[in-house]
Amino acid sequence: MKKRVSLKWIFCLLGGAILFACSKDYEDVKVDPSIENIQIKNGMLVFSNHEVLKKVINGGKYLYAGYVNQFKSQQRMFEDIIIAESKQMDYLDTLSGESLEKAPKHSPLYELALKERLIKEVFYSDGTSSYDYNLAVPYYSSVINKDGFFAVQDTLYQITENYVKVWVGADLKKIDILAKATNSDTEKNIFIFDYTKGQNFTFENSNVSSRVSFPAPPSTIRKGVVQYLDQPGFNGIIPFDGRFIVTFIDKIGLDLPKYTRDLYIQVVCQKRVNGTNSYGFYGCSFDLTFKVMTETNGVISDAINIGVSGLGSNVYYTFYPSFSMLLEGKTPQVTEDPYTYILSAQFGAYAKINFVDVDGINKDVNAQGIFKMERASIQNQFLYEIISEHSQWLDTVIE
């Protein structure tokens, strides 16, 4: 018998860019913790249920360590690019003049990934650029293959540059059917979500009402600051040309009465590619302090003070206001609890990058700064202020 699925279930399935968030059928599943809950079929990971998928993505104990040599996710591919680019940047730093001008500015792996659209260039209004995942929803990078596929039992998913695709009751040997699809086909239980058209998805010939906007002004906050690491040393020479980026992200997606909230702090360390105006990821150690006040149902919280230390080049922390916690990772939160408004947030950041100079000597370079955002009440817009030198806002990103 042909499996049918309601559009209401599909809306819930993809609410706020997380495929398993809304269904209580999945939230209450008891899972055998063995690795047998994950298989490789037709070159992609196939999960026994959404609970196992969620735990793998969120870095829980359901890791697919046994498949390291058999399966390579887009996340691992991206990490390989960062390593290759770091080596290329170090090499370029040993060059100057005509040698620098003629040398390739990126690694062969970067050029191949860009050609195959595994990564994309990101441009900024100040004339600089960088690179990032070329995915509508990068959250799934740790479980998708090169072509963006994974499956949960017989439901096939594909994450691409512009689309999230779902085929319920799929033949996992016929992934080309979903790969070629650009429009939903409800008769075949194929649902296509085009992220170039925004989050309010509608289907032709359906009676499902469009999603309702959540009454939380503003519905999306993305504000960040760049702290430059290129301050001159004691001899007046700039020892390192890089930047340290801290961004606060608060995005809401919903299918009432539940809402999905992406509430993150992102920390990025980058180094300028010598001879260009482009930046690549470069590892650093950092300390981050976060002070925030919230309001829930008219009750204003005490100041919440949190501090974290980390290491990496592109690290996310999820903020859980109900528990006054920052946890490493990028985990969308789905709840029916009253909405928690951010009234004020202040970020203090300190970063240290270790590098080898042209004489082969190990050196450290530092960046530090503070920025804040605050408003008098939930009806007011935020006022933003940078309290640090050598910094500028990162709100001019062209995405």
Stockholm file with secondary structure:
# STOCKHOLM 1.0

chainA/1-399         MKKRVSLKWIFCLLGGAILFACSKDYEDVKVDPSIENIQIKNGMLVFSNHEVLKKVINGGKYLYAGYVNQFKSQQRMFEDIIIAESKQMDYLDTLSGESLEKAPKHSPLYELALKERLIKEVFYSDGTSSYDYNLAVPYYSSVINKDGFFAVQDTLYQITENYVKVWVGADLKKIDILAKATNSDTEKNIFIFDYTKGQNFTFENSNVSSRVSFPAPPSTIRKGVVQYLDQPGFNGIIPFDGRFIVTFIDKIGLDLPKYTRDLYIQVVCQKRVNGTNSYGFYGCSFDLTFKVMTETNGVISDAINIGVSGLGSNVYYTFYPSFSMLLEGKTPQVTEDPYTYILSAQFGAYAKINFVDVDGINKDVNAQGIFKMERASIQNQFLYEIISEHSQWLDTVIE
#=GR chainA/1-399 SS CCCCCCHHHHHHHTGGGCTTSSCHHHHTCCCCCSGGGEEEETTEEEESSHHHHHHHHTTCSCCCGGGTTTCCCHHHHHHHHHHHHHHHHHHHTTCCHHHHHHSCSSCHHHHHHHHTTSEEEEEETTSCEEEEECCSCGGGTTTCCTTCEEEETTEEEEECSSEEEEEETCCTTCHHHHHHCCSCBGGGTEEEEEGGGCSCCCCTTCCCCCCCCCSCSSSEEEEEEEEECCCCCTTSCCCCCEEEEEEEEEEEEEETTEEEEEEEEEEEEEEECTTSSBEEECCEEEEEEEEEEEEETTEECCCEEEEEEEEESEEEEEEETTTTEEEESCCCEEECSCCEEEEEEEEEEEEEEEEECTTSCEEEEEEEEEEEEECSSTTSCCEEEECSSSEEECCCEEC
#=GC SS_cons         CCCCCCHHHHHHHTGGGCTTSSCHHHHTCCCCCSGGGEEEETTEEEESSHHHHHHHHTTCSCCCGGGTTTCCCHHHHHHHHHHHHHHHHHHHTTCCHHHHHHSCSSCHHHHHHHHTTSEEEEEETTSCEEEEECCSCGGGTTTCCTTCEEEETTEEEEECSSEEEEEETCCTTCHHHHHHCCSCBGGGTEEEEEGGGCSCCCCTTCCCCCCCCCSCSSSEEEEEEEEECCCCCTTSCCCCCEEEEEEEEEEEEEETTEEEEEEEEEEEEEEECTTSSBEEECCEEEEEEEEEEEEETTEECCCEEEEEEEEESEEEEEEETTTTEEEESCCCEEECSCCEEEEEEEEEEEEEEEEECTTSCEEEEEEEEEEEEECSSTTSCCEEEECSSSEEECCCEEC
//
